[in-house]
Amino acid sequence: MHIASTHRPRALALFTALLCLSVAVSALDIDITDVDSIKSAASKTAYGSMTWYSGNETGQIPGAFPDKWWEGAALFTSLLLYWHYTGDSTYNPQVRQGMQHQAGNGDYMPSNYSSWIGNDDQMFWGLAAMTAAEIKLPDVDGGYSWLALAQGVFNTQVDRWDTENCGGGLRWQIYNYEAGYTMKNTISNAGLFQLAARLARYTDNSTYAEWANKVWDWCVSSPLLNNETWNVADSTNIEDSCSTQGNTQWTYNYGAFLMGAAYMYNYTEKAVWKTAVDGLLNATINGFFPTKYGGNIMQEICEPSEACNNNEILFRGLVTGWLGFTALIVPSTYDTILPKLQGSAVAAAKSCSGMSNNTCGVQWYKSEWDGWVGMEEQIIATDVLSSVLIMQDNVSAPVTSTTGGNSTSDPSAGTSDKTTSAAELSEITTGDRVGAVVVTVAFAGGWLALMGWMVMGG
């Protein structure tokens, strides 16, 4: 089960659209075979996403979105991928500043938010830091290294591994006063699996691989993951001993497992992981690339009914980034994945025809702006436009500590954080909500952001 909140009021988008009817509108019509065309479009959507960010301004808090803290990780991951694939470092200073400022005690449990964030919220920041290490974003002098931040998240999360209920698994929430504390959701567990797999590959430390196997095995033994049909559920609940499942289908649950399996296959070369990669990839394609739109445009389940909230809008963006990395580290998947990214990129670009400033929409399959407005729409368009650039001859796969990675390791990172007592890295036996508080975009705030963007231009 995915806990949904009220979706963004469409009235704001329609109202602002009416004000712009007299202005000529042009879509980002890209030539999918032309790298420069794609990079140009990505630069416009990346710029659009940053018009919603004020953390680098005087008096503001770097990296902070107070009502949707985890979305900072989604924004910065998008900008990291943008830099990696396009070479444009325009936003790297803001990314470095924000990711350091929200680091807490080196584990993304910052004091302003740690009392209400969930395991999935923290995990997304850890994956963002892992991405920074894998694409060689330079460590910050006097700050936490990117690798250490990912290790800090891993250490705090494995210490929350709950063997007292359902034999293992991470709860959705960290604290018992949070709604959903009795749930064990897929994205928290699949995210930890992915983080462990990526740490194993980067550091060549077998303990991380052991944890990846441990998380995977528990998920397979639970209702969350079926390794025969490759159905991925959304959650299960300790109140019924994890015997049932919330089976709403979301892209990011599949993508999180797929990415982790790809890393495990790249790291171990074991056939069992190749089977998992192929099974999950096929399930992702069959479930989220409808044949009625040509079979190459990704769609979330909430789109046709226009019920997507801010969280759900972001899911596809995360998945396109994971698909791109999967294609790079498991080359046998490249020819299957690239057409999906290309079709989605073309459609996403065409959706960016709103308000005369390349405002992007949610429903890519419409191949035109659908009237939706927000940072999330800009982020996912940037994600897919960046990730389709895996087609470049000189694009590099995520590195490891032996293939060019130079982020400093700290296996004990996060263990001094008083918000949780982390397990020692060597102890393998230590025994859906994204965004703890989701609010709809307020009219005043949205209007100011939109008007500012219109003045500044796309």
Buried (B, 14 or more C-beta within 10 A) or exposed (E): BBBBBEBBBBEBBEBBBEEBEEEEBEBBEBEBEEBEBBBBBBBBBBBBBBBBBBBBEEEEBBBBBEBBBBBBBBBBBBBBBBBBBBEBEBBBEBBBBBBBBBBBBBBBBBEEBBEBBBBBBBBBBBBBBBBBBBBBBEBBEEBBBBBBBBBBBBBBBBBBBBEEBBEBBBBBBBBEEBEBBBBBBBBBBBBBBBBBBBBBBBBEBEBBBBBBBBBBBBBEBBBBBBBEEBBBBBBBBBEEEBEBBBBBBBBBBBBBBBBBBBBBBBBBEEEBBBBBBBBBBEBBBEBBBBEEBEEBBBBBBBBEEBEBBBBBBBBBBBBBBBBBBBBBBBEEBBEBBBBBBBBBBBBBBBBBBBBBBBBBBBBBBBBBBBBBBBBBBBBBBBBBBBBBBBBBEEBBBBBBBEEEBEBEBBBBBBBEBEBBEBBBBEEBEBEBBBBBEBBBBEEEEBBEBBEEBBEEEB
